[in-house]
Amino acid sequence: MIIEVLSAFIASFAFGIVFNIKGKNLFFSALCGALGWFIYKFSLRIGSSDTTALFLASVGLSVYSEVFARILKTPVTTFVITALIPLVPGGGMYYTMVEAITGDVMKSLEIGINTLASAGVLALGIILVSTITKTLIKYNSSKKIKSESKCNSLNS
């Protein structure tokens, strides 16, 4: 598993270079990809299904991305896009097309639906974390504005 996590780090790092990520952001985005792959493989080891493992991995890498985007003052997409590279179900897309071309429509549909479920679960995990983060930030900023207005009215 260590070799796979290291490979995910290298793949994310390489795509970070392609996406023109610079400096320490490149290292932390590659680390995010390695973290996502680690969570995925660990979830599979403890008996989770493939879609559950992908969901947990996308939630984990999204939380990491949200935190480090604020620490490093950079957009969240800097981390999310490169971290998703190892998890994208490219093999499923390929095998869906292979089965469609060879004429096995039922097998093609089965693989295609599984691939769409995998891609959808990745997007769902990211959207879930992003929505919760935005809601918390909005709640904290409105709470801060209310407390400032109370202070200003007391000072007047």
KANOR-V224387 format. One record per helix or strand of 2 or more residues. SS is the DSSP state (~ for helix, > for strand). FROM is the first residue (numbers start at 0). LEN is the number of residues. Records with the same first field share a line. If there is no record, write none. Layout:
SS=FROM-LEN ; FROM-LEN
This chain:
~=1-17 ; 23-22 ; 49-22 ; 76-11 ; 89-13 ; 104-51
